[in-house]
Amino acid sequence: MPMNAADIEHLIKQALPDAEISITDLAGDGDHYAAHVVSKEFAGKTRVAQHKLVFDALGGRMGGELHALALTTAAPK
C-alpha cells in the first residue's frame, strides 16, 4: 500500500524535528515522490550522509510502502 505525503513528512520530522520539508507527488499515484529537506543536522555532512539520515528516518519503507523518493537535502543558509 502506498504512503501519503503527510506520513513521509511525519517520519522525517520525528528524526529531524527542525526540518523544513517540501514533498511533491510526482506521478499522482502516491508511489513516486520528490522531497526537499532542509535541516541544521545536515551541516558539515556529505550529501550521502544527509540522505542516509532521511532514509533512516523512513525506517526501511523505501522499496516497500514507498516505491520511489527523489531526494534533495541542504543545511540552512
N, C-alpha and C positions, 0 to 999 in steps of 0.2 A: 504494500500500500504506500503511495507517495506521501511525502511530507509536505506540510504547507509552510509558507514563508515565516509565519509567526512562530512556529515550532523551531525552525532553524535559528531565528533571531534569539529566542529564549535560551536555547542551549549555549549559544555563543556568549550571551550576556551572563550566564551562570559562571562561565570560566573567565570571562573578561568583562567585569562589571562596568568599566569605564568606556567600553567600546561604543563607537558610533557605527551603526550598521545600515547599509542600504542593500536590499535584496530585490532582484528582478526575476520574474518567472520568464525565462527565455522562450519557451515554446507554448506556454499556456496550458501545460499538461501536469503541472505540479511535480515534475520529474527532472527538469533541467533548469537550474538556477544560475544566476551570477550574483556574487556578493562582494561588496566593498566594505572592508572592516578597518577602522582606524582605532588604535589603542596605544596608550603610553607603554604598555607591556612589550610592544614591538621595538622600542627604541634600542639601538645598538645590536639588534639581532639581524641575521641574514634573512633574505626573503624566504628561504626554505624553512628556517626556524619559525618565522612568523606564521607561515602556512601550517606548519605542524601544530602550533598552538590552537589554531582554528579547527583543524581536522581532529585533534584530540578532544576538543570540546564537543564535537559531534558524536563522540562515543562509539565509533565503529559503524555508524549508519551509512557511511559512504559505500556505494556499490550495492546497498540493500534498499532501505527505505528511501535513501537519497541517491538517485542514479548518477547525476552529474552536477558539479558545482564549479563554475569558473570563478576563481578567487583572486581578488587583488587586496593587498594589505598595505598599510602605511602607519607610521608613527605620527602623532600630531606635530604640526609645524610650530 
